[in-house]
Amino acid sequence: MKLDSQLLEFAKIMRTNATDAEHLMWQLLRAKRFMNLKFRRQHVIAPYIVDFYCHEIGLVIELDGSQHGTDDGKEYDAERTKFLEALDFSVVRYWNYDVLSRAEVVLEDLWWRCSELKQTSP
C-alpha cells in the first residue's frame, strides 16, 4: 500500500518539532539503546502517525499532553487505540509530565511491557 505523501511529510515535520517529552524519550530509545529494540519515531500507521513504534514486538508508544485529558481527546485516543489493537499492535500511553519528571518509572513500566511482548512475539 502506498502511503499518503502528505501524511509522510507531516510525520517528518512532527519529528522536527518534537515536544520536550518526545525528545527525551527518543534519546532513551534511539539507536537500540533500550533493550536492544529498534524504535521509530513519528511513524505512519495510516491513517495515524504514532509517536514511537517497535516493529519487532508490535509496540506503539504514545506520549500524551493535557489535550488528551479532555473528553474529545479521550474519545479520539480510545478510537485510535482500538484501531491499532485491531491490527495486533500493543499500545502504551504515558503522560508527558511523567516522562519529563519520572522517566525512571516510565522506563521501568516500559521494560516490563517490552519483556512481556518479547516473550510472546514469534
Buried (B, 14 or more C-beta within 10 A) or exposed (E): EEEEEEBEEBBEEBBEEBBEBBEBBBEBBBEEEBBEBEBBBBBBBEEBBBBBBBEBBBBBBBBBEEEBEEEEBEEEBEEBBEBBEEEEBBBBEBBBEBBBEBBEEBBEBBEEBBEEBBEEEE
